[in-house]
């Protein structure tokens, strides 16, 4: 499906699994959340967010309202098939094993990572900003899915690129203390700080888990102001969403 509110991407999904990533285009929200903001925790009018979410559900023909998480930059995972899953509590990943559950992650620079078992029986989504990534959110998501890494396929969505992601030594240390080899993905800059590569750091962690079927990771939220929100670029603004669910069609 070609629509300005949806990012076009190639990810070979198993039969019966669908995925999507939204852009900032085609909604009703006013600046600075213009226009397809899907988050309720930013400075946006609640009726506009509700209208955008309704449009999203109709556009993707979703079987249910996405499980919107209260993301806290941590590593907690919720299983959406659990009775009354605490989707309103602090969590940064969700997994599902069937039914009408829709896993959703909201971002505006952090890295969204979607997972699908290659047999199409399990799905997951993780919010991998640097804090969550360093804390093991990807490892916890895969553990919650209960699928060996070699039997998974993963997709890395739009995130801030190394050219625009300047961090301090404390961020670098959070990765290097458990894995000295992660130093490869931090480049020193003239200001005495570091340019960090979230995509490469995520790929490194996925490889360590034997996840080799990895796609995406080529879009920069900061550099593409027309299509993407970026918290670091704009300060205030909306949020985009990465979604994965079980559906009759493959892909979007």
Secondary structure, 3 states (H helix, E strand, C coil): CCCCCECCCCCCCCCCEEEEEECCCCCCCCCCCCCCCCCCCCCCCHHHHHHHHHHHHHHHCCCCCCECCECCCCCCEEECCCCCCCCCCECCEEEECCCCCEEEEEECCCEEEEEEECCCCCEEEEEECHHHHHHCHHHHHHHHHCCCHHHEEEEECCECCCCCCEECHHHHHHHHCCCHHHHHHEEECCCCCEEECHHHHHHHHHHHCCCCEEEECCCECCCCCCCCCCHHHHCCCCCEEEEEEECCCCCC
